[in-house]
Amino acid sequence: MHRKNRFNPLPLAVALTLVSGMASAGVLARDPYLQKVGPDTALVAFRLAANCSPEVRYGVGAANEVARSEASGKVHAVVLTGLKPGTEYTYEVSACGLKTPAKSFRTAPEPGTRRVHFAAMGDFGTGGSDQRRVTARMLQTKPELFVALGDNAYPDGTEADFQEHLFVPMAELLSQVPLFASPGNHEYVTNQGQPYLDNLYMPTNNPEGSERYYSFDWGHVHFVSLDSNCAIGLSSAERCSLAKQKAWLETDLAGTTQPWKVVFFHHPPWSSGEHGSQLTMRRQFAPLFEKYGVDLVLTGHDHNYERSKPMKGDDVASSGGIPYLVVGGGGATLRSFDTSQPAWSAMRDNKAYGFLDVEVVDGLLTANLLTTDGKVLDSLTLRKDLPPVEQPPPADALSVTVEGERGVAPHRALFLATTSTDVPVSWDFGDGGSAQGRSAEHTYAKAGQYTVTATATFGAVTRTATSLVTVSAASGGGGGGTDAGTPDERPTPTLPGTPGTGDEPGGGSGGCAAGPTATLLPVAGLLVAGLLRRRRAGRSD
């Protein structure tokens, strides 16, 4: 059932009924949740309580763009395209005359970006108070993405279990942080995980085109989600098989170019909890993890937290090795350890609910287990040497030419920015005035010294250049004209070969920019020629 304090359409629905005869058909049966977010795309999924044609309004700052659902009925998944990497977007769902409160999310950064922040936990989908507290704490840390380690919807992974034990208690988090999940054994109780596939929208980059296992990049981290249920024989061969998943994994890990590799799934290869180590996962997949340099393996299943020492094969590694973490304290009842702590176990706890908060910056990975009261229960640090970041070619330098650097108020000056490539240029005239375009003109009404700033935008890089305009007060009888060197009628010049009228204030073609002195000379020549023409005209009078 939808929570009343999230979206109560009743008062608005009554008003709409009086005006247009519409009933409260726009009530959402499920709040929006984010799936398959990438650098330039995102999927917004939601459920309606009645049939109508919904749309998602979105944008940077204001939600002024529209993406309409192509589906009919109550189940909708709207794809937003043409987004900018690493950018915060506002969005809202509009349906049947009603709309949800605005939410925001951030797209994935450009591939290779060396700063990633994600959260991970498993065994949470109970709908209980502990799950809600962990979720609320996670949202406070504002991770870029949430990696779910299975048992997302207790007890049986049914349609109702997903609604009541995942989407309702975690609505606020899932509307702002994209979820990337792996299936647990409780999801497999119902039709080998079919409701899991029906309710979630995961990447489909394995040969079968299924969402049971997949991979994706986020910044400079390569993530791999495996279906351990399939690997240990809980699925039928036509749905998923160990051999196909294992062959795909080797191809996937061999093909990635990202320096960090994180693998997540449900059944732990190393655990001293109630279920213990899943040896099939260790025997079948650990050699591939080691061969291709996986840095971290995250799992659930046991309802506790445990971090292994760096492992290789069946032993603690003398050097290198992979730490295996069980992060199973997301909300289900915690369980005791029945055996003493083994030698391979670096840290374990079954008293605190929490999640793993992970930051990967350049060659440093820091993972902290955060409890619901904000304490750091455990911390893991991994380091590796990364090659220097390849710097993009430097943006063109910007230069500014001014005709009319001095004058008497009201004084009209003309400005030209030059670069070797056609890029946007904006102007700040220092008195509150502004303009766009490579050439501009501006009239100063009052005396003073004004710093003029031109800003050229080269993709993600900006360059600025400044110049000073000095305006004197009009003399007693002069009445406010311009001085002899100030253009007052000549059209704004345009660069050779560039279209533009230049006959409107702040005008020009809106393109070029400033660059080396050699590029600037023809422009300066035009300005000087104009000035000479004015002086000759003055002498002929």
Secondary structure in CASP SS format (residue, H / E / C, confidence):
PFRMAT SS
TARGET T0000
AUTHOR 0000-0000-0000
METHOD secondary structure of the structure
MODEL  1
M C 1.00
H C 1.00
R C 1.00
K C 1.00
N C 1.00
R C 1.00
F C 1.00
N C 1.00
P C 1.00
L H 1.00
P H 1.00
L H 1.00
A H 1.00
V H 1.00
A H 1.00
L H 1.00
T H 1.00
L H 1.00
V H 1.00
S H 1.00
G C 1.00
M C 1.00
A C 1.00
S C 1.00
A C 1.00
G C 1.00
V C 1.00
L E 1.00
A E 1.00
R E 1.00
D E 1.00
P E 1.00
Y E 1.00
L E 1.00
Q E 1.00
K C 1.00
V C 1.00
G C 1.00
P C 1.00
D C 1.00
T C 1.00
A E 1.00
L E 1.00
V E 1.00
A E 1.00
F E 1.00
R E 1.00
L E 1.00
A C 1.00
A C 1.00
N C 1.00
C C 1.00
S C 1.00
P C 1.00
E E 1.00
V E 1.00
R E 1.00
Y E 1.00
G E 1.00
V C 1.00
G C 1.00
A C 1.00
A C 1.00
N C 1.00
E E 1.00
V E 1.00
A E 1.00
R E 1.00
S C 1.00
E C 1.00
A C 1.00
S C 1.00
G C 1.00
K C 1.00
V E 1.00
H E 1.00
A E 1.00
V E 1.00
V E 1.00
L E 1.00
T C 1.00
G C 1.00
L C 1.00
K C 1.00
P C 1.00
G C 1.00
T C 1.00
E E 1.00
Y E 1.00
T E 1.00
Y E 1.00
E E 1.00
V E 1.00
S E 1.00
A E 1.00
C C 1.00
G C 1.00
L E 1.00
K E 1.00
T C 1.00
P C 1.00
A C 1.00
K E 1.00
S E 1.00
F E 1.00
R E 1.00
T C 1.00
A C 1.00
P C 1.00
E C 1.00
P C 1.00
G C 1.00
T C 1.00
R C 1.00
R E 1.00
V E 1.00
H E 1.00
F E 1.00
A E 1.00
A E 1.00
M E 1.00
G C 1.00
D C 1.00
F C 1.00
G C 1.00
T C 1.00
G C 1.00
G C 1.00
S H 1.00
D H 1.00
Q H 1.00
R H 1.00
R H 1.00
V H 1.00
T H 1.00
A H 1.00
R H 1.00
M H 1.00
L H 1.00
Q H 1.00
T H 1.00
K C 1.00
P C 1.00
E C 1.00
L E 1.00
F E 1.00
V E 1.00
A E 1.00
L C 1.00
G C 1.00
D C 1.00
N C 1.00
A C 1.00
Y C 1.00
P C 1.00
D C 1.00
G C 1.00
T C 1.00
E H 1.00
A H 1.00
D H 1.00
F H 1.00
Q H 1.00
E H 1.00
H H 1.00
L H 1.00
F H 1.00
V C 1.00
P C 1.00
M C 1.00
A H 1.00
E H 1.00
L H 1.00
L H 1.00
S C 1.00
Q C 1.00
V C 1.00
P C 1.00
L E 1.00
F E 1.00
A E 1.00
S C 1.00
P C 1.00
G C 1.00
N C 1.00
H C 1.00
E H 1.00
Y H 1.00
V H 1.00
T C 1.00
N H 1.00
Q H 1.00
G H 1.00
Q H 1.00
P H 1.00
Y H 1.00
L H 1.00
D H 1.00
N H 1.00
L C 1.00
Y C 1.00
M C 1.00
P C 1.00
T C 1.00
N C 1.00
N C 1.00
P C 1.00
E C 1.00
G C 1.00
S C 1.00
E C 1.00
R C 1.00
Y C 1.00
Y E 1.00
S E 1.00
F E 1.00
D E 1.00
W E 1.00
G C 1.00
H C 1.00
V E 1.00
H E 1.00
F E 1.00
V E 1.00
S E 1.00
L C 1.00
D C 1.00
S H 1.00
N H 1.00
C H 1.00
A H 1.00
I C 1.00
G C 1.00
L C 1.00
S C 1.00
S C 1.00
A C 1.00
E C 1.00
R C 1.00
C C 1.00
S C 1.00
L H 1.00
A H 1.00
K H 1.00
Q H 1.00
K H 1.00
A H 1.00
W H 1.00
L H 1.00
E H 1.00
T H 1.00
D H 1.00
L H 1.00
A H 1.00
G H 1.00
T C 1.00
T C 1.00
Q C 1.00
P C 1.00
W E 1.00
K E 1.00
V E 1.00
V E 1.00
F E 1.00
F C 1.00
H C 1.00
H C 1.00
P C 1.00
P C 1.00
W C 1.00
S C 1.00
S C 1.00
G C 1.00
E C 1.00
H C 1.00
G C 1.00
S C 1.00
Q C 1.00
L H 1.00
T H 1.00
M H 1.00
R H 1.00
R H 1.00
Q H 1.00
F H 1.00
A H 1.00
P H 1.00
L H 1.00
F H 1.00
E H 1.00
K H 1.00
Y C 1.00
G C 1.00
V C 1.00
D C 1.00
L E 1.00
V E 1.00
L E 1.00
T E 1.00
G C 1.00
H C 1.00
D C 1.00
H C 1.00
N C 1.00
Y E 1.00
E E 1.00
R E 1.00
S E 1.00
K C 1.00
P C 1.00
M E 1.00
K E 1.00
G C 1.00
D C 1.00
D E 1.00
V E 1.00
A C 1.00
S C 1.00
S C 1.00
G C 1.00
G C 1.00
I E 1.00
P C 1.00
Y E 1.00
L E 1.00
V E 1.00
V E 1.00
G C 1.00
G C 1.00
G C 1.00
G C 1.00
A C 1.00
T C 1.00
L C 1.00
R C 1.00
S C 1.00
F C 1.00
D C 1.00
T C 1.00
S C 1.00
Q C 1.00
P C 1.00
A C 1.00
W C 1.00
S E 1.00
A E 1.00
M E 1.00
R E 1.00
D E 1.00
N C 1.00
K C 1.00
A C 1.00
Y C 1.00
G E 1.00
F E 1.00
L E 1.00
D E 1.00
V E 1.00
E E 1.00
V E 1.00
V E 1.00
D C 1.00
G C 1.00
L E 1.00
L E 1.00
T E 1.00
A E 1.00
N E 1.00
L E 1.00
L E 1.00
T E 1.00
T C 1.00
D C 1.00
G C 1.00
K C 1.00
V E 1.00
L E 1.00
D E 1.00
S E 1.00
L E 1.00
T E 1.00
L E 1.00
R E 1.00
K C 1.00
D C 1.00
L C 1.00
P C 1.00
P C 1.00
V C 1.00
E C 1.00
Q C 1.00
P C 1.00
P C 1.00
P C 1.00
A C 1.00
D C 1.00
A C 1.00
L C 1.00
S E 1.00
V E 1.00
T E 1.00
V E 1.00
E E 1.00
G C 1.00
E C 1.00
R E 1.00
G E 1.00
V E 1.00
A C 1.00
P C 1.00
H E 1.00
R E 1.00
A E 1.00
L E 1.00
F E 1.00
L E 1.00
A E 1.00
T E 1.00
T E 1.00
S C 1.00
T C 1.00
D C 1.00
V C 1.00
P C 1.00
V E 1.00
S E 1.00
W E 1.00
D E 1.00
F C 1.00
G C 1.00
D C 1.00
G C 1.00
G C 1.00
S E 1.00
A E 1.00
Q E 1.00
G C 1.00
R C 1.00
S E 1.00
A E 1.00
E E 1.00
H E 1.00
T E 1.00
Y E 1.00
A C 1.00
K C 1.00
A C 1.00
G E 1.00
Q E 1.00
Y E 1.00
T E 1.00
V E 1.00
T E 1.00
A E 1.00
T E 1.00
A E 1.00
T E 1.00
F E 1.00
G C 1.00
A C 1.00
V E 1.00
T E 1.00
R E 1.00
T E 1.00
A E 1.00
T E 1.00
S E 1.00
L E 1.00
V E 1.00
T E 1.00
V E 1.00
S E 1.00
A C 1.00
A C 1.00
S C 1.00
G C 1.00
G C 1.00
G C 1.00
G C 1.00
G C 1.00
G C 1.00
T C 1.00
D C 1.00
A C 1.00
G C 1.00
T C 1.00
P C 1.00
D C 1.00
E C 1.00
R C 1.00
P C 1.00
T C 1.00
P C 1.00
T C 1.00
L C 1.00
P C 1.00
G C 1.00
T C 1.00
P C 1.00
G C 1.00
T C 1.00
G C 1.00
D C 1.00
E C 1.00
P C 1.00
G C 1.00
G C 1.00
G C 1.00
S C 1.00
G C 1.00
G C 1.00
C C 1.00
A E 1.00
A C 1.00
G C 1.00
P C 1.00
T H 1.00
A H 1.00
T H 1.00
L H 1.00
L H 1.00
P H 1.00
V H 1.00
A H 1.00
G H 1.00
L H 1.00
L H 1.00
V H 1.00
A H 1.00
G H 1.00
L H 1.00
L H 1.00
R H 1.00
R H 1.00
R H 1.00
R H 1.00
A H 1.00
G H 1.00
R H 1.00
S H 1.00
D C 1.00
END
